[in-house]
Amino acid sequence: SAQIADLQQKLLDADNGDRAKQRWDSIATILEAKCALKYLLGELVSSRVQESKLQSSLEQSQASCSDMQKMLMEERNHTAEVETAFQNQILVQEQQHQEKVNDSSWK
């Protein structure tokens, strides 16, 4: 029954597509052409508004991405600085330890 319902829906969709095509093909009067043109212009305006909104959203997302990349780079630089300072501190402690070992071996 699910397959039958699916097939029936596909038939309805195909039928609606054919009806729309027939409607456009059967425009015979100026009044019908004006109505069709008015509809198409409305669709055009609607799509342009949607395009504008999507473009704005894209630009905001790109700016946000750019900010995040900048922040990530700053964090990487900070991490590298901290790691360098840590390595220097380890080196100093190793040197101090070596000096203590050398001092105690002389005694």
C-alpha positions as CSV (number, residue, x, y, z in Angstrom):
1,S,0.0,0.0,0.0
2,A,3.0,2.3,0.6
3,Q,4.2,1.7,-2.9
4,I,0.7,2.3,-4.3
5,A,0.5,5.6,-2.4
6,D,4.0,6.6,-3.6
7,L,3.0,5.9,-7.2
8,Q,-0.2,7.8,-6.9
9,Q,1.7,10.8,-5.6
10,K,4.2,10.6,-8.5
11,L,1.2,10.5,-10.9
12,L,-0.3,13.6,-9.2
13,D,3.0,15.5,-9.4
14,A,3.5,14.6,-13.0
15,D,-0.1,15.6,-13.7
16,N,0.4,19.0,-12.0
17,G,3.5,19.6,-14.0
18,D,1.6,18.9,-17.2
19,R,-1.2,21.2,-16.1
20,A,1.2,24.0,-15.5
21,K,2.8,23.6,-18.9
22,Q,-0.6,23.4,-20.5
23,R,-1.6,26.6,-18.8
24,W,1.4,28.5,-20.1
25,D,0.9,27.0,-23.6
26,S,-2.8,27.9,-23.7
27,I,-2.4,31.6,-23.1
28,A,-4.5,33.1,-25.8
29,T,-5.6,36.6,-24.7
30,I,-3.8,39.8,-23.7
31,L,-5.5,39.6,-20.3
32,E,-4.1,36.1,-19.7
33,A,-0.7,37.2,-20.9
34,K,-0.8,40.2,-18.5
35,C,-1.7,37.9,-15.6
36,A,1.1,35.5,-16.5
37,L,3.6,38.4,-16.8
38,K,2.4,39.9,-13.4
39,Y,2.9,36.4,-11.8
40,L,6.3,36.0,-13.3
41,L,7.4,39.5,-12.2
42,G,6.2,38.8,-8.7
43,E,8.3,35.6,-8.8
44,L,11.3,37.5,-10.1
45,V,11.0,40.1,-7.3
46,S,10.6,37.4,-4.7
47,S,13.7,35.5,-6.0
48,R,15.7,38.7,-6.0
49,V,14.8,39.5,-2.4
50,Q,15.7,35.9,-1.5
51,E,19.0,36.2,-3.4
52,S,19.8,39.5,-1.5
53,K,19.1,37.9,1.8
54,L,21.3,34.9,1.0
55,Q,24.1,37.2,-0.3
56,S,23.9,39.1,3.0
57,S,24.0,35.9,5.0
58,L,27.0,34.7,2.9
59,E,28.9,37.9,3.5
60,Q,28.2,37.7,7.3
61,S,29.4,34.1,7.3
62,Q,32.5,35.0,5.4
63,A,33.3,37.8,7.8
64,S,32.7,35.5,10.7
65,C,34.9,32.9,9.2
66,S,37.6,35.5,8.6
67,D,37.4,36.6,12.2
68,M,37.6,33.0,13.4
69,Q,40.7,32.4,11.2
70,K,42.4,35.5,12.6
71,M,41.6,34.4,16.2
72,L,42.9,30.9,15.4
73,M,46.1,32.3,14.1
74,E,46.5,34.6,17.1
75,E,46.0,31.5,19.4
76,R,48.5,29.5,17.4
77,N,51.1,32.3,17.8
78,H,50.4,32.6,21.5
79,T,50.7,28.8,21.9
80,A,54.1,28.9,20.0
81,E,55.3,31.8,22.3
82,V,54.2,29.9,25.4
83,E,55.9,26.7,24.2
84,T,59.1,28.6,23.4
85,A,59.1,30.1,26.9
86,F,58.4,26.7,28.4
87,Q,61.3,25.2,26.4
88,N,63.6,28.0,27.6
89,Q,62.5,27.4,31.2
90,I,63.3,23.7,30.8
91,L,66.7,24.5,29.4
92,V,67.5,26.9,32.3
93,Q,66.4,24.2,34.8
94,E,68.5,21.6,33.1
95,Q,71.5,23.8,33.2
96,Q,70.9,24.6,36.9
97,H,70.6,20.9,37.6
98,Q,73.7,20.1,35.7
99,E,75.6,22.8,37.6
100,K,74.4,21.3,40.9
101,V,75.5,17.9,39.8
102,N,78.9,19.2,38.7
103,D,79.3,21.2,42.0
104,S,78.4,18.1,44.1
105,S,80.8,15.9,42.2
106,W,83.7,18.2,42.8
107,K,83.2,18.1,46.6
